[in-house]
Amino acid sequence: MRVQTDSATHATQQSSLDANERFGLRDIKMADLREALRRGMDDFFASPTHGVFLTIIYLLIAAVAAIVGLGENPLPLIFPLIAGAALIGPLAACGLYELSRRRENGQNYAWWHVFDVFRTPSRWAIAGMGAILALLFVAWMLTAAALYGTYFGAEQPASMRALLEQVLTTTAGWQMLMSGVFIGFFYSAVVYVATVVSLPLMIHHKVGLPEAVGLSISAVLRNWRPMVAWYFLVVALMIIGSLPLLLGLAIVVPVLGHATWHLYRRVCQSGT
């Protein structure tokens, strides 16, 4: 039994090493984050309508989720919905990865090439990741609903002003807010670690979902300082972009999408 366990462990480690070598996993520095962000902005400003188009789709998905899933009084879950939309954001960004890939290779990157994602050899792996992200989004919304019920029971605010007063002027509201931030951090960190490299990799190469996620985890662990810094940069920019009635997301989401592609290219340097 011990021999079998050691053999299985060795095989897993060898598979991980093979994947690291196959995709050219390398160390990065903080300067790579700045370069990735610069290149992401270049891609966006080369044709900003691409990003706006995808952002509109992203917000429509959130709106549909609100109508379908929040019930008769959606007010208590409005803010969790906005925050939770970021859990499916990496999937929406796949089209941006494809546009950045095409521009990097000197190919036509007209907006309709976002739909080339559906023809990539790894499309079923991407669909699998999409299903996982959708389940995590649903789990987050159910968690948020349970959290609200724990602190306020069946009490329902009559207006947005009443909701803000309920959350910001009561002890229960602040406790719920802090609990939600902590739990939300856990959800977003899991999604980030699993997708920051895996989704661009699946756009770039034919690869299975487990291998792609494993490489993403390896990349984050190997470069934990810059990757943690990138995570908090993404969170900060998403918060800033959400403040002016979500309008800032029309720039923030596409820039970060393009920049994440270039971050992936600095982490994994195999292929074109």
SVG drawing of the C-alpha trace seen along z (x, -y; Angstrom):
<svg xmlns="http://www.w3.org/2000/svg" viewBox="-42 -58 54 60">
<polyline fill="none" stroke="black" stroke-width="0.4" points="0.0,0.0 2.9,-2.4 4.5,-1.6 1.3,-2.3 0.8,-5.6 4.4,-6.7 4.1,-5.7 0.9,-7.8 2.5,-10.8 5.5,-10.5 3.3,-10.3 1.3,-13.4 4.5,-15.3 6.0,-14.2 2.8,-15.2 3.0,-18.6 6.7,-19.0 5.9,-17.9 3.1,-20.5 5.4,-23.3 8.0,-22.4 5.5,-22.0 4.0,-25.5 7.2,-27.3 6.2,-28.2 8.6,-30.9 9.2,-33.3 7.9,-36.8 8.5,-40.1 6.5,-43.1 7.8,-44.8 5.9,-42.2 2.6,-43.3 3.3,-46.9 4.2,-45.7 1.1,-43.4 -1.1,-46.3 0.5,-48.6 0.0,-46.1 -3.6,-45.6 -4.3,-49.3 -2.6,-49.3 -5.0,-46.5 -8.0,-48.4 -7.2,-51.7 -6.3,-50.1 -10.0,-49.5 -12.0,-50.3 -15.3,-49.2 -14.2,-45.6 -14.1,-46.0 -17.3,-48.0 -19.1,-45.4 -18.0,-42.6 -18.8,-44.7 -22.3,-45.2 -22.7,-41.4 -21.2,-41.0 -23.6,-43.5 -26.6,-41.9 -25.7,-38.6 -25.8,-40.1 -29.1,-41.8 -30.7,-38.5 -29.4,-36.8 -31.0,-39.5 -34.4,-39.1 -34.4,-35.3 -32.8,-34.6 -33.6,-37.4 -37.3,-37.0 -39.9,-39.6 -37.7,-41.9 -34.1,-41.8 -32.8,-44.7 -31.0,-42.7 -29.0,-40.9 -28.2,-43.8 -24.7,-44.3 -23.9,-40.6 -25.1,-40.3 -22.7,-43.1 -19.8,-41.6 -20.7,-38.1 -20.7,-39.0 -16.9,-39.1 -17.0,-35.3 -18.1,-34.8 -16.1,-37.7 -13.1,-35.5 -15.3,-33.5 -16.6,-36.7 -12.9,-37.7 -12.2,-34.7 -13.2,-36.8 -10.8,-39.5 -8.0,-36.9 -8.7,-35.8 -8.6,-39.4 -5.3,-40.0 -3.9,-36.7 -4.8,-37.7 -3.4,-41.2 -0.2,-39.8 0.2,-37.5 -0.6,-40.3 -4.0,-38.8 -7.3,-40.6 -8.8,-41.4 -12.2,-42.8 -14.8,-42.4 -16.6,-39.4 -13.5,-37.3 -14.6,-37.1 -16.8,-34.3 -13.8,-32.3 -13.7,-31.1 -16.5,-28.7 -14.2,-27.1 -11.0,-26.8 -9.8,-23.1 -10.2,-23.5 -13.8,-24.8 -15.2,-22.0 -12.7,-22.5 -13.7,-26.2 -17.4,-25.2 -16.5,-23.0 -14.9,-25.9 -17.9,-28.1 -20.2,-25.5 -18.0,-25.6 -18.0,-29.4 -21.8,-29.4 -22.2,-27.0 -19.9,-29.1 -22.0,-32.2 -25.2,-30.4 -23.5,-29.2 -22.3,-32.8 -25.9,-34.2 -27.3,-31.5 -24.7,-32.2 -25.5,-36.0 -29.2,-35.2 -28.5,-33.0 -26.2,-35.6 -28.9,-38.3 -31.5,-36.0 -29.1,-35.2 -28.8,-38.9 -32.2,-40.3 -34.6,-37.3 -37.6,-38.0 -37.2,-41.8 -37.2,-43.3 -36.1,-46.9 -38.7,-49.0 -36.2,-51.1 -32.5,-51.4 -32.2,-54.1 -33.7,-51.8 -31.3,-49.0 -28.3,-51.4 -29.5,-52.5 -30.1,-48.9 -26.6,-47.9 -24.6,-51.0 -26.3,-52.2 -26.9,-49.0 -24.5,-46.6 -26.1,-43.7 -25.6,-45.4 -21.9,-45.9 -21.5,-42.4 -23.2,-41.1 -21.1,-43.4 -17.8,-42.2 -18.9,-38.5 -19.9,-39.0 -16.5,-40.6 -14.6,-37.7 -16.7,-35.0 -16.6,-36.9 -12.8,-37.1 -12.7,-33.3 -14.9,-32.8 -13.0,-35.4 -9.6,-34.0 -10.6,-30.5 -11.8,-31.7 -8.7,-33.8 -6.3,-31.0 -8.2,-28.6 -8.6,-30.8 -5.9,-33.5 -3.7,-31.2 -6.0,-28.3 -8.5,-30.3 -5.9,-32.1 -4.0,-28.8 -7.2,-27.1 -7.6,-29.8 -3.9,-29.4 -3.5,-25.6 -5.4,-22.4 -5.4,-21.3 -7.8,-19.6 -9.5,-21.4 -7.6,-19.6 -4.2,-20.2 -5.0,-23.9 -6.3,-24.5 -3.3,-22.6 -0.9,-24.8 -2.7,-27.9 -2.3,-26.8 1.4,-26.1 1.9,-29.5 0.3,-31.3 2.3,-29.3 5.5,-29.8 5.0,-33.5 2.9,-34.2 4.0,-37.7 3.3,-39.2 0.2,-37.1 -1.2,-38.2 -0.4,-41.8 -2.2,-41.3 -5.2,-39.9 -5.5,-43.0 -5.0,-45.3 -7.9,-43.6 -10.1,-43.9 -9.2,-47.5 -9.8,-48.5 -13.1,-46.6 -14.3,-48.5 -13.2,-51.8 -14.9,-51.0 -18.1,-50.0 -18.5,-53.2 -19.8,-55.6 -23.0,-53.5 -20.8,-50.7 -19.9,-52.9 -16.2,-52.6 -16.4,-48.9 -16.7,-49.7 -13.0,-50.5 -11.8,-48.5 -13.1,-45.1 -11.7,-45.1 -8.3,-46.6 -8.0,-43.9 -9.0,-41.2 -6.4,-42.2 -3.8,-42.7 -4.5,-39.2 -3.7,-37.7 -0.3,-39.5 0.3,-38.4 -0.3,-34.8 2.1,-35.3 4.8,-36.4 4.1,-33.4 3.8,-30.8 6.1,-31.5 5.5,-28.6 3.9,-28.8 2.5,-31.7"/>
</svg>
